[in-house]
Amino acid sequence: MNEDRLTALALGLLRGPGSNARTILGLAGPPGAGKSTLARHLVAEVERVEGPGTAAYLPLDGFHLSAAQLDRLGLTHRKGAPATFDAHGYVALLRRVAADRFQDIYVPDFDRTLDEPVAARHVVRPHTRLVITEGNYLASAETPWPDARRLLRELWYVDTEDTVRRERLLRRHREGGRDEATALHWVTTNDHPNGEYVKQGRALCTRTVPGAGLRRAEHGGSVF
């Protein structure tokens, strides 16, 4: 299944009964699977076909706790694990996106240069018809992730071989300033267990789509 086929599937969500309603498509998968790359591609392609502002990007990474909060909670060494996200805040924004068609809705992101979440990098416009949200834990069975899932039209599992993900993650951490040994330690002790946890929710997803072979996002992928 190539990118054109995935774009066609996303556009198909905007056809048929209820097509005037706002649709939220979720992408789940382990770290390094290619979720953010696919999400950005789909947003760009839907906008190319349907017009500017008709699609929007809503990354879970924007709800990562700041370094100050991670330090307060003693979770700095687990950055990227479920407990290091404001999951309830994420669900609250999804609910607003689903219900509010009259206001611009600003969406946070994660800045890899600052290594911190940043406010209002993305926007959902009143005429936005498709919102694509992605994150590691959208298929988790633990509270409050099922509340998020109920707001999604579909949830796709982005599947990529572990060896490919590992190389992507090592490159990502090196580009973020970690040396080889530190990057390897982080992937082994943090990214790997997070990824194994994510895999448990695969059966809850609507379909599985490939994450290998995707063109790398211009602005880089998720930090995790």
C-alpha positions as a Markdown table, in Angstrom:
| # | Residue | x | y | z |
|---|---|---|---|---|
| 1 | Met | 0.0 | 0.0 | 0.0 |
| 2 | Asn | 1.7 | 3.2 | -1.2 |
| 3 | Glu | 1.2 | 6.8 | -0.2 |
| 4 | Asp | -1.3 | 7.4 | -3.0 |
| 5 | Arg | -3.5 | 4.6 | -1.8 |
| 6 | Leu | -3.3 | 6.0 | 1.8 |
| 7 | Thr | -4.3 | 9.4 | 0.5 |
| 8 | Ala | -7.2 | 7.9 | -1.3 |
| 9 | Leu | -8.4 | 6.2 | 1.9 |
| 10 | Ala | -8.1 | 9.5 | 3.8 |
| 11 | Leu | -10.1 | 11.4 | 1.1 |
| 12 | Gly | -12.7 | 8.6 | 1.2 |
| 13 | Leu | -13.5 | 9.6 | 4.8 |
| 14 | Leu | -14.8 | 12.9 | 3.3 |
| 15 | Arg | -17.2 | 11.3 | 0.9 |
| 16 | Gly | -20.7 | 9.8 | 1.5 |
| 17 | Pro | -23.2 | 10.3 | 4.3 |
| 18 | Gly | -22.1 | 12.7 | 7.0 |
| 19 | Ser | -19.4 | 14.2 | 4.8 |
| 20 | Asn | -20.2 | 17.7 | 5.9 |
| 21 | Ala | -19.3 | 16.8 | 9.5 |
| 22 | Arg | -15.7 | 17.2 | 10.7 |
| 23 | Thr | -13.8 | 13.9 | 10.6 |
| 24 | Ile | -10.9 | 13.0 | 12.9 |
| 25 | Leu | -8.5 | 10.3 | 11.7 |
| 26 | Gly | -6.1 | 8.8 | 14.2 |
| 27 | Leu | -2.7 | 7.3 | 13.5 |
| 28 | Ala | -1.2 | 5.1 | 16.3 |
| 29 | Gly | 2.1 | 3.1 | 16.4 |
| 30 | Pro | 5.4 | 2.7 | 18.2 |
| 31 | Pro | 8.1 | 5.3 | 18.2 |
| 32 | Gly | 9.8 | 5.7 | 14.9 |
| 33 | Ala | 7.0 | 4.0 | 12.9 |
| 34 | Gly | 6.5 | 7.1 | 10.7 |
| 35 | Lys | 3.2 | 8.4 | 12.1 |
| 36 | Ser | 4.1 | 12.1 | 11.9 |
| 37 | Thr | 5.6 | 11.7 | 8.4 |
| 38 | Leu | 2.4 | 10.0 | 7.2 |
| 39 | Ala | 0.1 | 12.6 | 9.0 |
| 40 | Arg | 1.9 | 15.5 | 7.4 |
| 41 | His | 1.8 | 13.9 | 4.0 |
| 42 | Leu | -1.9 | 13.2 | 4.2 |
| 43 | Val | -2.7 | 16.7 | 5.4 |
| 44 | Ala | -0.7 | 18.2 | 2.4 |
| 45 | Glu | -2.4 | 15.9 | -0.1 |
| 46 | Val | -5.9 | 16.4 | 1.2 |
| 47 | Glu | -5.3 | 20.2 | 1.1 |
| 48 | Arg | -4.0 | 19.9 | -2.5 |
| 49 | Val | -7.2 | 18.1 | -3.6 |
| 50 | Glu | -9.8 | 19.9 | -1.4 |
| 51 | Gly | -8.2 | 23.3 | -0.8 |
| 52 | Pro | -6.1 | 25.1 | 1.8 |
| 53 | Gly | -7.2 | 24.7 | 5.4 |
| 54 | Thr | -9.5 | 21.7 | 4.7 |
| 55 | Ala | -7.2 | 19.4 | 6.6 |
| 56 | Ala | -5.2 | 20.0 | 9.8 |
| 57 | Tyr | -2.6 | 18.3 | 11.9 |
| 58 | Leu | -3.0 | 17.6 | 15.6 |
| 59 | Pro | 0.1 | 15.8 | 17.1 |
| 60 | Leu | -0.1 | 14.2 | 20.6 |
| 61 | Asp | 3.5 | 15.3 | 21.0 |
| 62 | Gly | 2.2 | 18.8 | 21.7 |
| 63 | Phe | 0.8 | 17.5 | 25.0 |
| 64 | His | 4.1 | 16.3 | 26.2 |
| 65 | Leu | 4.9 | 17.6 | 29.7 |
| 66 | Ser | 7.5 | 20.3 | 29.9 |
| 67 | Ala | 11.0 | 19.6 | 31.2 |
| 68 | Ala | 10.1 | 21.4 | 34.4 |
| 69 | Gln | 7.1 | 19.2 | 35.0 |
| 70 | Leu | 9.0 | 16.0 | 34.1 |
| 71 | Asp | 11.7 | 17.1 | 36.6 |
| 72 | Arg | 9.0 | 17.8 | 39.3 |
| 73 | Leu | 7.5 | 14.3 | 38.7 |
| 74 | Gly | 10.8 | 12.5 | 38.5 |
| 75 | Leu | 10.0 | 11.3 | 35.0 |
| 76 | Thr | 12.8 | 12.9 | 33.0 |
| 77 | His | 14.4 | 9.5 | 32.3 |
| 78 | Arg | 11.1 | 8.2 | 31.0 |
| 79 | Lys | 10.4 | 11.0 | 28.5 |
| 80 | Gly | 8.0 | 9.7 | 25.9 |
| 81 | Ala | 6.3 | 7.1 | 28.2 |
| 82 | Pro | 2.5 | 7.4 | 28.7 |
| 83 | Ala | 2.8 | 9.2 | 32.1 |
| 84 | Thr | 4.8 | 12.0 | 30.5 |
| 85 | Phe | 1.9 | 13.3 | 28.4 |
| 86 | Asp | -1.1 | 15.5 | 29.4 |
| 87 | Ala | -3.5 | 12.9 | 28.1 |
| 88 | His | -6.6 | 14.5 | 29.6 |
| 89 | Gly | -5.7 | 17.8 | 28.0 |
| 90 | Tyr | -5.3 | 16.0 | 24.6 |
| 91 | Val | -8.7 | 14.4 | 24.9 |
| 92 | Ala | -10.2 | 17.8 | 25.9 |
| 93 | Leu | -8.8 | 19.4 | 22.7 |
| 94 | Leu | -10.1 | 16.5 | 20.6 |
| 95 | Arg | -13.6 | 17.0 | 22.0 |
| 96 | Arg | -13.4 | 20.7 | 21.2 |
| 97 | Val | -12.2 | 19.9 | 17.6 |
| 98 | Ala | -15.1 | 17.5 | 17.2 |
| 99 | Ala | -17.7 | 20.0 | 18.5 |
| 100 | Asp | -16.6 | 23.5 | 17.6 |
| 101 | Arg | -17.0 | 24.5 | 14.0 |
| 102 | Phe | -17.1 | 28.3 | 14.5 |
| 103 | Gln | -13.7 | 29.3 | 15.9 |
| 104 | Asp | -10.1 | 28.8 | 15.0 |
| 105 | Ile | -8.7 | 26.1 | 17.3 |
| 106 | Tyr | -5.0 | 26.3 | 18.0 |
| 107 | Val | -3.0 | 23.2 | 18.4 |
| 108 | Pro | 0.4 | 22.7 | 20.2 |
| 109 | Asp | 3.4 | 20.8 | 18.9 |
| 110 | Phe | 6.8 | 19.6 | 20.2 |
| 111 | Asp | 9.8 | 21.7 | 19.1 |
| 112 | Arg | 12.8 | 19.4 | 18.7 |
| 113 | Thr | 15.3 | 22.3 | 18.8 |
| 114 | Leu | 13.9 | 23.6 | 22.1 |
| 115 | Asp | 13.2 | 20.0 | 23.3 |
| 116 | Glu | 9.9 | 21.4 | 24.7 |
| 117 | Pro | 6.2 | 21.6 | 23.8 |
| 118 | Val | 5.2 | 24.8 | 22.1 |
| 119 | Ala | 1.7 | 26.4 | 21.9 |
| 120 | Ala | -0.4 | 27.2 | 18.8 |
| 121 | Arg | 1.9 | 25.9 | 16.1 |
| 122 | His | -1.0 | 24.4 | 14.2 |
| 123 | Val | -4.6 | 25.6 | 13.7 |
| 124 | Val | -7.9 | 23.9 | 12.9 |
| 125 | Arg | -10.0 | 26.4 | 10.9 |
| 126 | Pro | -13.8 | 26.5 | 11.0 |
| 127 | His | -13.9 | 25.0 | 7.4 |
| 128 | Thr | -11.5 | 22.2 | 8.2 |
| 129 | Arg | -13.1 | 18.9 | 7.4 |
| 130 | Leu | -10.4 | 16.4 | 8.2 |
| 131 | Val | -8.2 | 16.5 | 11.3 |
| 132 | Ile | -5.3 | 14.0 | 11.4 |
| 133 | Thr | -4.0 | 13.3 | 14.9 |
| 134 | Glu | -1.2 | 10.9 | 15.6 |
| 135 | Gly | 0.6 | 9.6 | 18.7 |
| 136 | Asn | 2.1 | 6.5 | 20.3 |
| 137 | Tyr | -0.8 | 5.8 | 22.7 |
| 138 | Leu | -4.0 | 6.3 | 20.8 |
| 139 | Ala | -4.7 | 2.6 | 20.8 |
| 140 | Ser | -3.9 | 2.1 | 24.5 |
| 141 | Ala | -6.6 | 0.5 | 26.6 |
| 142 | Glu | -5.8 | 2.6 | 29.7 |
| 143 | Thr | -7.7 | 5.7 | 30.7 |
| 144 | Pro | -8.2 | 8.2 | 29.1 |
| 145 | Trp | -7.1 | 6.9 | 25.7 |
| 146 | Pro | -10.4 | 5.1 | 25.0 |
| 147 | Asp | -12.2 | 8.5 | 25.4 |
| 148 | Ala | -9.9 | 9.8 | 22.6 |
| 149 | Arg | -10.6 | 6.8 | 20.4 |
| 150 | Arg | -14.4 | 7.3 | 20.6 |
| 151 | Leu | -13.9 | 10.7 | 18.9 |
| 152 | Leu | -12.1 | 9.2 | 15.9 |
| 153 | Arg | -13.7 | 8.1 | 12.7 |
| 154 | Glu | -10.9 | 5.6 | 12.2 |
| 155 | Leu | -7.7 | 4.7 | 13.9 |
| 156 | Trp | -4.9 | 3.4 | 11.7 |
| 157 | Tyr | -1.9 | 1.4 | 13.1 |
| 158 | Val | 1.3 | 2.5 | 11.4 |
| 159 | Asp | 3.4 | -0.7 | 11.1 |
| 160 | Thr | 7.2 | -0.6 | 10.5 |
| 161 | Glu | 9.8 | -3.3 | 11.1 |
| 162 | Asp | 11.7 | -2.9 | 14.4 |
| 163 | Thr | 15.0 | -2.7 | 12.7 |
| 164 | Val | 13.9 | 0.2 | 10.6 |
| 165 | Arg | 12.4 | 1.9 | 13.6 |
| 166 | Arg | 15.6 | 1.4 | 15.6 |
| 167 | Glu | 17.7 | 3.1 | 12.9 |
| 168 | Arg | 15.3 | 6.0 | 12.6 |
| 169 | Leu | 15.3 | 6.5 | 16.4 |
| 170 | Leu | 19.1 | 6.4 | 16.6 |
| 171 | Arg | 19.4 | 8.9 | 13.8 |
| 172 | Arg | 16.7 | 11.1 | 15.5 |
| 173 | His | 18.5 | 11.1 | 18.8 |
| 174 | Arg | 21.9 | 11.8 | 17.2 |
| 175 | Glu | 20.4 | 14.7 | 15.3 |
| 176 | Gly | 19.0 | 15.9 | 18.6 |
| 177 | Gly | 22.5 | 16.2 | 20.0 |
| 178 | Arg | 23.0 | 12.8 | 21.7 |
| 179 | Asp | 26.3 | 10.9 | 21.1 |
| 180 | Glu | 26.1 | 7.4 | 19.7 |
| 181 | Ala | 26.3 | 5.7 | 23.1 |
| 182 | Thr | 23.7 | 7.9 | 24.7 |
| 183 | Ala | 21.4 | 7.5 | 21.7 |
| 184 | Leu | 21.7 | 3.7 | 21.8 |
| 185 | His | 21.1 | 3.7 | 25.6 |
| 186 | Trp | 17.9 | 5.8 | 25.2 |
| 187 | Val | 16.5 | 3.6 | 22.4 |
| 188 | Thr | 17.2 | 0.5 | 24.4 |
| 189 | Thr | 16.0 | 1.5 | 27.8 |
| 190 | Asn | 13.2 | 4.0 | 26.8 |
| 191 | Asp | 12.0 | 3.8 | 23.2 |
| 192 | His | 12.0 | 0.0 | 23.1 |
| 193 | Pro | 9.7 | -0.6 | 26.1 |
| 194 | Asn | 7.4 | 2.2 | 25.0 |
| 195 | Gly | 7.1 | 0.6 | 21.6 |
| 196 | Glu | 6.4 | -2.8 | 23.1 |
| 197 | Tyr | 3.6 | -1.3 | 25.1 |
| 198 | Val | 2.2 | 0.4 | 22.0 |
| 199 | Lys | 2.1 | -2.8 | 20.1 |
| 200 | Gln | -0.5 | -4.3 | 22.5 |
| 201 | Gly | -3.2 | -2.0 | 21.2 |
| 202 | Arg | -2.8 | -2.9 | 17.5 |
| 203 | Ala | -5.9 | -5.1 | 17.5 |
| 204 | Leu | -8.0 | -2.0 | 18.5 |
| 205 | Cys | -7.1 | -0.2 | 15.3 |
| 206 | Thr | -9.4 | 0.0 | 12.3 |
| 207 | Arg | -6.6 | -1.0 | 9.8 |
| 208 | Thr | -2.9 | -1.5 | 9.6 |
| 209 | Val | -0.9 | 0.7 | 7.1 |
| 210 | Pro | 2.8 | 0.6 | 6.3 |
| 211 | Gly | 5.2 | 3.1 | 7.7 |
| 212 | Ala | 8.3 | 2.0 | 5.8 |
| 213 | Gly | 9.1 | 3.7 | 2.5 |
| 214 | Leu | 7.4 | 7.0 | 3.5 |
| 215 | Arg | 9.2 | 10.2 | 2.4 |
| 216 | Arg | 10.7 | 11.9 | 5.4 |
| 217 | Ala | 8.8 | 14.9 | 6.6 |
| 218 | Glu | 10.4 | 18.2 | 5.7 |
| 219 | His | 10.4 | 19.5 | 9.3 |
| 220 | Gly | 11.3 | 16.1 | 10.8 |
| 221 | Gly | 9.2 | 13.6 | 12.6 |
| 222 | Ser | 8.1 | 13.1 | 16.1 |
| 223 | Val | 10.7 | 13.5 | 18.8 |
| 224 | Phe | 9.9 | 10.1 | 20.2 |
